[in-house]
Amino acid sequence: MTSKQELESEFNAAVEEDLNKRKKSIEDGEALDKEIISRLDAEEIGVTLGTDHHVGVLMLGLATVFTLIALYLIFGMNPDRITGQ
């Protein structure tokens, strides 16, 4: 064999090996997807326990407080300076 033929055979072997690795990776990913979907259907994962809503309300309240404090510090909104006229 010439060096060109050897290089072609090595390249083809490397391409075939890469293709097999990619197929294996895709098969593993599909198997994992099927397992996750079956767990979702069985309601083992992805089901709210009610605490999500409480945490969301607490996060909203905390964000509002920090926003008001930041606005006060940035703009200096002092109630003594506000006049009715």
DSSP file (Angstrom, degrees, kcal/mol; ACC not computed):
  #  RESIDUE AA STRUCTURE BP1 BP2  ACC     N-H-->O    O-->H-N    N-H-->O    O-->H-N    TCO  KAPPA ALPHA  PHI   PSI    X-CA   Y-CA   Z-CA
    1    1 A M              0   0    0      0, 0.0     2,-0.1     0, 0.0     0, 0.0   0.000 360.0 360.0 360.0 147.7    0.0    0.0    0.0
    2    2 A T     >  -     0   0    0      1,-0.1     4,-2.1     4,-0.0     5,-0.2  -0.449 360.0-106.3 -88.3 168.8    1.1    3.5   -0.6
    3    3 A S  H  > S+     0   0    0      1,-0.2     4,-2.5     2,-0.2     5,-0.2   0.845 120.1  56.6 -65.8 -31.7    1.1    6.2    2.0
    4    4 A K  H  > S+     0   0    0      2,-0.2     4,-2.3     1,-0.2    -1,-0.2   0.919 107.9  46.7 -65.3 -42.7   -2.0    7.8    0.4
    5    5 A Q  H  > S+     0   0    0      2,-0.2     4,-2.4     1,-0.2    -2,-0.2   0.880 111.7  51.7 -66.4 -37.4   -4.0    4.6    0.7
    6    6 A E  H  X S+     0   0    0     -4,-2.1     4,-2.5     2,-0.2    -2,-0.2   0.919 110.2  48.6 -64.9 -42.7   -2.8    4.2    4.3
    7    7 A L  H  X S+     0   0    0     -4,-2.5     4,-2.6     1,-0.2    -2,-0.2   0.906 111.4  50.1 -63.5 -41.0   -3.9    7.7    5.1
    8    8 A E  H  X S+     0   0    0     -4,-2.3     4,-2.7     2,-0.2    -2,-0.2   0.909 111.4  47.9 -63.5 -42.3   -7.3    7.1    3.4
    9    9 A S  H  X S+     0   0    0     -4,-2.4     4,-2.1     2,-0.2    -2,-0.2   0.899 113.1  48.2 -67.3 -39.1   -7.8    3.9    5.4
   10   10 A E  H  X S+     0   0    0     -4,-2.5     4,-2.4     2,-0.2    -2,-0.2   0.913 112.9  48.6 -64.8 -42.0   -6.9    5.6    8.7
   11   11 A F  H  X S+     0   0    0     -4,-2.6     4,-2.7     2,-0.2    -2,-0.2   0.929 111.5  48.9 -63.3 -45.4   -9.2    8.5    7.9
   12   12 A N  H  X S+     0   0    0     -4,-2.7     4,-2.4     1,-0.2    -1,-0.2   0.879 111.7  49.9 -62.7 -37.4  -12.1    6.1    7.0
   13   13 A A  H  X S+     0   0    0     -4,-2.1     4,-2.4     2,-0.2    -1,-0.2   0.905 111.5  48.5 -66.6 -41.0  -11.5    4.2   10.3
   14   14 A A  H  X S+     0   0    0     -4,-2.4     4,-2.5     2,-0.2    -2,-0.2   0.904 112.1  48.9 -66.0 -40.6  -11.5    7.4   12.3
   15   15 A V  H  X S+     0   0    0     -4,-2.7     4,-2.5     2,-0.2    -2,-0.2   0.918 112.0  48.9 -64.3 -42.9  -14.7    8.6   10.6
   16   16 A E  H  X S+     0   0    0     -4,-2.4     4,-2.2     2,-0.2    -2,-0.2   0.903 111.7  49.1 -64.0 -41.0  -16.3    5.2   11.3
   17   17 A E  H  X S+     0   0    0     -4,-2.4     4,-2.2     2,-0.2    -2,-0.2   0.916 112.1  48.4 -64.1 -43.5  -15.2    5.3   14.9
   18   18 A D  H  X S+     0   0    0     -4,-2.5     4,-2.4     1,-0.2    -2,-0.2   0.900 110.6  51.6 -63.1 -41.3  -16.6    8.9   15.3
   19   19 A L  H  X S+     0   0    0     -4,-2.5     4,-2.4     1,-0.2    -1,-0.2   0.898 109.7  49.4 -62.8 -41.0  -19.9    7.9   13.7
   20   20 A N  H  X S+     0   0    0     -4,-2.2     4,-2.3     2,-0.2    -1,-0.2   0.894 110.4  50.7 -65.9 -39.1  -20.2    4.9   16.1
   21   21 A K  H  X S+     0   0    0     -4,-2.2     4,-2.4     2,-0.2    -2,-0.2   0.915 111.2  48.6 -64.0 -41.7  -19.5    7.2   19.1
   22   22 A R  H  X S+     0   0    0     -4,-2.4     4,-2.5     2,-0.2    -2,-0.2   0.911 110.8  49.8 -65.8 -41.4  -22.2    9.7   17.9
   23   23 A K  H  X S+     0   0    0     -4,-2.4     4,-2.5     2,-0.2    -1,-0.2   0.915 111.7  49.2 -61.5 -42.6  -24.7    6.9   17.3
   24   24 A K  H  X S+     0   0    0     -4,-2.3     4,-2.5     1,-0.2    -2,-0.2   0.904 110.9  50.1 -63.9 -41.2  -24.0    5.6   20.8
   25   25 A S  H  X S+     0   0    0     -4,-2.4     4,-2.3     2,-0.2    -2,-0.2   0.907 111.1  48.7 -63.8 -41.8  -24.4    9.1   22.3
   26   26 A I  H  X S+     0   0    0     -4,-2.5     4,-2.4     2,-0.2    -2,-0.2   0.913 111.4  49.5 -64.6 -42.3  -27.7    9.6   20.5
   27   27 A E  H  X S+     0   0    0     -4,-2.5     4,-2.2     2,-0.2    -2,-0.2   0.905 111.0  49.6 -63.5 -41.3  -29.0    6.2   21.7
   28   28 A D  H  X S+     0   0    0     -4,-2.5     4,-2.2     1,-0.2    -1,-0.2   0.906 111.3  49.7 -63.8 -41.1  -28.0    7.0   25.3
   29   29 A G  H  X S+     0   0    0     -4,-2.3     4,-2.4     2,-0.2    -2,-0.2   0.892 110.3  49.7 -64.6 -40.2  -29.7   10.4   25.1
   30   30 A E  H  X S+     0   0    0     -4,-2.4     4,-2.3     2,-0.2    -1,-0.2   0.888 109.9  51.3 -66.3 -38.1  -32.9    8.9   23.7
   31   31 A A  H  X S+     0   0    0     -4,-2.2     4,-2.0     2,-0.2    -2,-0.2   0.913 111.1  47.9 -64.1 -41.8  -32.9    6.3   26.5
   32   32 A L  H  X S+     0   0    0     -4,-2.2     4,-2.5     2,-0.2    -2,-0.2   0.903 110.3  52.2 -64.9 -40.8  -32.5    9.1   29.1
   33   33 A D  H  X S+     0   0    0     -4,-2.4     4,-2.6     1,-0.2    -2,-0.2   0.908 108.8  50.4 -60.8 -42.2  -35.3   11.1   27.5
   34   34 A K  H  X S+     0   0    0     -4,-2.3     4,-2.3     2,-0.2    -1,-0.2   0.893 110.5  49.6 -64.0 -39.1  -37.6    8.0   27.6
   35   35 A E  H  X S+     0   0    0     -4,-2.0     4,-2.1     2,-0.2    -2,-0.2   0.921 112.1  47.4 -65.4 -43.3  -36.8    7.5   31.3
   36   36 A I  H  X S+     0   0    0     -4,-2.5     4,-2.4     2,-0.2    -2,-0.2   0.916 112.2  49.7 -64.4 -43.1  -37.5   11.2   32.1
   37   37 A I  H  X S+     0   0    0     -4,-2.6     4,-2.6     1,-0.2    -1,-0.2   0.895 110.0  50.7 -63.3 -40.3  -40.8   11.1   30.2
   38   38 A S  H  X S+     0   0    0     -4,-2.3     4,-1.9     1,-0.2    -1,-0.2   0.891 111.1  48.8 -65.9 -36.9  -41.9    8.0   32.0
   39   39 A R  H  <>S+     0   0    0     -4,-2.1     5,-2.6     2,-0.2     6,-0.8   0.871 111.1  50.5 -68.6 -36.1  -41.1    9.6   35.3
   40   40 A L  H ><5S+     0   0    0     -4,-2.4     3,-1.2     3,-0.2    -2,-0.2   0.919 110.6  49.0 -64.8 -42.9  -43.0   12.7   34.3
   41   41 A D  H 3<5S+     0   0    0     -4,-2.6    -2,-0.2     1,-0.3    -1,-0.2   0.853 110.5  50.2 -65.0 -34.2  -46.0   10.6   33.3
   42   42 A A  T 3<5S-     0   0    0     -4,-1.9    -1,-0.3    -5,-0.2    -2,-0.2   0.453 112.5-124.5 -81.7   0.4  -45.9    8.8   36.6
   43   43 A E  T < 5S+     0   0    0     -3,-1.2    -3,-0.2    -4,-0.2    -2,-0.1   0.804  73.0 129.4  59.5  33.7  -45.8   12.2   38.3
   44   44 A E  S   <S+     0   0    0     -5,-2.6     2,-0.3     1,-0.2    -4,-0.2   0.796  75.7  23.7 -81.0 -30.8  -42.6   11.4   40.2
   45   45 A I  S    S+     0   0    0     -6,-0.8    -2,-0.2    -9,-0.1    -1,-0.2  -0.925 111.7  36.8-131.4 156.3  -41.0   14.6   39.0
   46   46 A G  S    S+     0   0    0     -2,-0.3     2,-0.5     1,-0.3    -1,-0.1   0.572  77.7 126.5  84.1   9.6  -42.3   18.0   37.8
   47   47 A V        -     0   0    0     -4,-0.1    -1,-0.3    -3,-0.1     2,-0.2  -0.884  58.1-128.4-104.8 127.8  -45.3   18.1   40.2
   48   48 A T        -     0   0    0     -2,-0.5    -3,-0.0     1,-0.1     0, 0.0  -0.473  10.1-159.0 -73.2 142.8  -45.6   21.1   42.4
   49   49 A L        -     0   0    0     -2,-0.2    -1,-0.1     0, 0.0    -2,-0.0   0.305  49.7-101.1-103.0   6.8  -46.0   20.5   46.1
   50   50 A G  S  > S+     0   0    0      1,-0.0     4,-0.8     4,-0.0     3,-0.4   0.084 106.9  92.9  97.8 -23.8  -47.6   23.9   46.9
   51   51 A T  H  > S+     0   0    0      1,-0.2     4,-2.5     2,-0.2     5,-0.2   0.717  70.3  73.9 -75.7 -18.6  -44.5   25.5   48.2
   52   52 A D  H  > S+     0   0    0      1,-0.2     4,-2.2     2,-0.2    -1,-0.2   0.899  95.8  49.4 -60.2 -40.7  -43.6   26.9   44.8
   53   53 A H  H  > S+     0   0    0     -3,-0.4     4,-2.1     2,-0.2    -1,-0.2   0.891 110.7  49.3 -67.6 -39.6  -46.3   29.5   45.1
   54   54 A H  H  X S+     0   0    0     -4,-0.8     4,-2.3     2,-0.2    -2,-0.2   0.914 111.6  48.7 -66.0 -42.8  -45.2   30.6   48.5
   55   55 A V  H  X S+     0   0    0     -4,-2.5     4,-2.5     1,-0.2    -2,-0.2   0.896 110.1  52.8 -64.2 -39.3  -41.6   30.9   47.4
   56   56 A G  H  X S+     0   0    0     -4,-2.2     4,-2.2    -5,-0.2    -1,-0.2   0.903 109.6  47.6 -62.5 -42.0  -42.7   32.9   44.4
   57   57 A V  H  X S+     0   0    0     -4,-2.1     4,-2.4     2,-0.2    -2,-0.2   0.906 112.2  49.8 -66.7 -41.3  -44.7   35.4   46.5
   58   58 A L  H  X S+     0   0    0     -4,-2.3     4,-2.5     2,-0.2    -2,-0.2   0.907 111.2  49.2 -63.5 -41.1  -41.8   35.8   48.9
   59   59 A M  H  X S+     0   0    0     -4,-2.5     4,-2.4     2,-0.2    -2,-0.2   0.902 111.1  49.8 -65.3 -40.2  -39.4   36.4   46.0
   60   60 A L  H  X S+     0   0    0     -4,-2.2     4,-2.1     2,-0.2    -2,-0.2   0.920 112.2  47.6 -63.8 -43.8  -41.7   39.0   44.5
   61   61 A G  H  X S+     0   0    0     -4,-2.4     4,-2.2     2,-0.2    -2,-0.2   0.913 112.7  48.1 -63.9 -43.3  -42.1   40.8   47.9
   62   62 A L  H  X S+     0   0    0     -4,-2.5     4,-2.4     1,-0.2    -1,-0.2   0.902 111.5  50.2 -64.8 -41.3  -38.3   40.8   48.5
   63   63 A A  H  X S+     0   0    0     -4,-2.4     4,-2.2     1,-0.2    -1,-0.2   0.883 110.3  51.0 -64.1 -37.9  -37.7   42.1   44.9
   64   64 A T  H  X S+     0   0    0     -4,-2.1     4,-2.4     2,-0.2    -2,-0.2   0.916 110.0  48.9 -65.6 -43.0  -40.2   44.9   45.5
   65   65 A V  H  X S+     0   0    0     -4,-2.2     4,-2.3     1,-0.2    -2,-0.2   0.938 113.1  46.7 -62.6 -47.2  -38.6   45.9   48.8
   66   66 A F  H  X S+     0   0    0     -4,-2.4     4,-2.5     1,-0.2    -1,-0.2   0.875 111.4  52.4 -63.7 -36.7  -35.2   46.0   47.2
   67   67 A T  H  X S+     0   0    0     -4,-2.2     4,-2.6     2,-0.2    -1,-0.2   0.925 110.1  47.6 -64.8 -43.8  -36.5   48.0   44.2
   68   68 A L  H  X S+     0   0    0     -4,-2.4     4,-2.2     2,-0.2    -2,-0.2   0.896 112.4  49.3 -64.7 -39.4  -38.1   50.6   46.4
   69   69 A I  H  X S+     0   0    0     -4,-2.3     4,-2.5     2,-0.2    -2,-0.2   0.920 111.5  49.3 -64.9 -42.5  -34.9   50.9   48.5
   70   70 A A  H  X S+     0   0    0     -4,-2.5     4,-2.6     1,-0.2     5,-0.2   0.912 111.3  49.1 -63.9 -42.0  -32.8   51.3   45.3
   71   71 A L  H  X S+     0   0    0     -4,-2.6     4,-2.6     2,-0.2     5,-0.4   0.896 111.0  50.8 -63.4 -39.5  -35.2   53.9   44.0
   72   72 A Y  H  X S+     0   0    0     -4,-2.2     4,-1.6    -5,-0.2     5,-0.4   0.925 113.8  44.1 -63.0 -44.3  -35.1   55.8   47.3
   73   73 A L  H  < S+     0   0    0     -4,-2.5    -2,-0.2     2,-0.2    -1,-0.2   0.872 118.1  44.1 -69.7 -36.7  -31.3   55.7   47.3
   74   74 A I  H  < S+     0   0    0     -4,-2.6    -2,-0.2    -5,-0.2    -3,-0.2   0.953 128.0  24.2 -73.8 -50.2  -31.0   56.7   43.6
   75   75 A F  H  < S-     0   0    0     -4,-2.6     3,-0.2    -5,-0.2    -2,-0.2   0.530  94.3-131.0 -98.6  -6.6  -33.5   59.5   43.4
   76   76 A G     <  -     0   0    0     -4,-1.6     2,-1.7    -5,-0.4    -4,-0.2   0.929  27.6-170.1  59.3  48.6  -33.6   60.6   47.0
   77   77 A M        +     0   0    0     -5,-0.4    -1,-0.2    -6,-0.3    -2,-0.1  -0.540   9.0 178.7 -76.9  89.8  -37.4   60.5   47.3
   78   78 A N    >>  -     0   0    0     -2,-1.7     3,-1.5    -3,-0.2     4,-0.6  -0.832  27.8-145.2 -94.9 122.9  -37.8   62.2   50.6
   79   79 A P  G >4 S+     0   0    0      0, 0.0     3,-0.6     0, 0.0    -1,-0.1   0.745  96.5  66.5 -61.0 -22.5  -41.4   62.6   51.6
   80   80 A D  G 34 S+     0   0    0      1,-0.2    -3,-0.0     3,-0.0    -2,-0.0   0.799  99.0  51.7 -67.9 -27.4  -40.6   65.9   53.3
   81   81 A R  G <4 S+     0   0    0     -3,-1.5     2,-0.5     2,-0.1    -1,-0.2   0.635  87.0  97.7 -85.5 -13.4  -39.8   67.5   50.0
   82   82 A I    <<  -     0   0    0     -3,-0.6     2,-0.3    -4,-0.6    -5,-0.0  -0.635  55.2-175.0 -79.6 124.5  -43.1   66.4   48.4
   83   83 A T        -     0   0    0     -2,-0.5    -2,-0.1     1,-0.0    -3,-0.0  -0.823  33.1-124.6-117.2 159.3  -45.6   69.3   48.4
   84   84 A G              0   0    0     -2,-0.3    -2,-0.0     1,-0.2    -1,-0.0   0.437 360.0 360.0 -81.5   0.5  -49.2   69.3   47.3
   85   85 A Q              0   0    0      0, 0.0    -1,-0.2     0, 0.0    -3,-0.0   0.439 360.0 360.0-102.7 360.0  -48.8   72.2   44.9
